């Protein structure tokens, strides 16, 4: 037997296997890369058909995810959609470490704090937005909504600023809001909680269920001499708001 020939055959055979393995590896890597790029294209073009969790996992696979502010903000948004507000807060704070005046991150962080019932932090964040963009009426609007949990008169001041800076197309909305808040404050100044109820039931707090619940909590704390019918009224309103949150 010619051992050189046998050994040579093994080398050729092993070389073929090696080349095949390497080729398959690169093909697999290319397929993975192009699938990833295609999925990211679908997301960025608004044609994403993946679930929220699948999209989150895809984003987390991105290289240098913690270096890209836009990716951090989008990942935070996805966690908010999943109602994972602590995770959302984590990524928004990372984004703000890099860009402290990023208004999109600040806006979403304020919403996250609101959903976590951390109204002090939510108000603090809205204040930053007002400081950065004082001429944007929506900043004063969102700030005013949160301030209802503290002081309606300060809230009114913010709505007046929203009216001042609003375009003609939006001015009527803010003027209606201002009128309601001013009328409601008269009741509140007279130690009547009805003014708060009018605001809670208005279109201006339609999507702010946590703020509504916080106002009811404050009513119970402030008005110690509530009658039984008042207590029942507040309890029914609270149940209705909580049901809306679930639905």
ABEGO torsion letter per residue (X at the ends): XBAAAAAAAAAAAAAAAAAAAAAAAAAAAAAAAAAAAAAAAAAAAGABABBAAAAAAAAAABBGAAABAAAAAAAAAAAAAAGBAAAAAAAAAAAAAABAABAAAAAAAAAAAAAAGBAAAAAAAAAAAAAABAABAAAAAAAAAAAAAABAAAAAAAAAAAAAABBAAAAAAAAAAAAAAAAAAAAAAAGBAAAAAAAAABAAAAABAAAAAAAAAAAAAABAABBAAAAAAAAAAAAAAAAAAAX
